[in-house]
Amino acid sequence: EKTTVLITGCSSGIGLGLAVRLAADAARRFKVFATMRDLAKGEQLLERLGGRCPDTLELLQLDVTDPRSLAAAVRCMRGRHPDVLVCNAGVGLMAPLEMCSEQAMRAVFEVNVFGTARTIQAFLPAMKRHRAGRILVSSSVGGLQGLPFNAVYCASKFALEGLCESLAIVLRPFNIHMTLVECGPVHTAFMDNAWRADPDGRELRALDAETQQLYRRYLQHCTQLFLDAAQEVDEVLQVFLEAIAAPRPPLRCITARLPAPLARLRPGGPDGADYVRAMHDFVFGPGEAAEEQP
Ligand code: NAD
């Protein structure tokens, strides 16, 4: 009997890569339900599998922000339930907070937090009845520590961490293992697909000069960080594959090599000020923080 895997956000990046890897498994151990908002984008997946849809793959339409689409996906599985549920769909938002519109903030939470919660809700009853399974969730290093100009994105991934950590406790007696995969920068179209807070740059020009300058420096830092340190999708997939295969996968897997000045500053340390200082200095260099007012 094949292991049934359902993955959200398979039109690109990590979801696409994972669907291809599992569907192309030489021993054909997996039946992959690769889901995406727009099925027309399934072409890339099929191309990567040599232009055909093998019996190890089924494409399903699934928009995690739409409960009807979720209900339809459940029906399309015709009584099968996922042994492995991979909640991977996610969207970024990088901008000074003043520039993040109500609509942008809500859209990010709608996908990253509520989208994941409702995907799990849809499949959990069947997984619980089966008393076995795994839930893998694409989180982020930004779900463990705050990142400059990623306030809303990090807030959504922190929320995701809390959601899943809480669930993991209750799922233990059901033999369902929860694993959060925290990636750092990965070579995908994630940045291009991120929500555009300010497409024409007008709002940025309306901000105070100092924030504009910090933001520009941050964007340069990001570009450099991606050049120097971004991981390939395959490296990240290895972590997902291990979490699928391990008898007792861990709750958290950080795929990324954290930059040296930040690596030892684990979240939850006694003094968050150390982290804020270290991250500031890492991105903007030392000695830039405003003097404290007496
Ligand atoms: P990506 O943009 O290629 O993939 C995200 C996928 O989610 C896309 O296929 C997109 O269509 C899909 N998606 C967005 N909204 C959706 C919705 N409403 N319903 C269904 N699918 C939807 O980028 P990626 O790097 O492959 O991102 C995958 C996950 O990894 C995301 O959750 C992201 O937050 C996380 N992550 C990525 C990075 C990175 O640097 N690439 C770093 C940390 C975490």
Residues whose N, C-alpha, C, O or C-beta is under 5 A from the ligand:
A	BS01	NAD	G9 C10 S11 S12 G13 I14 G15 R37 L62 D63 V64 T65 N88 A89 G90 V91 V111 S138 S139 S140 C183 G184 P185 V186 T188 A189 F190 N193
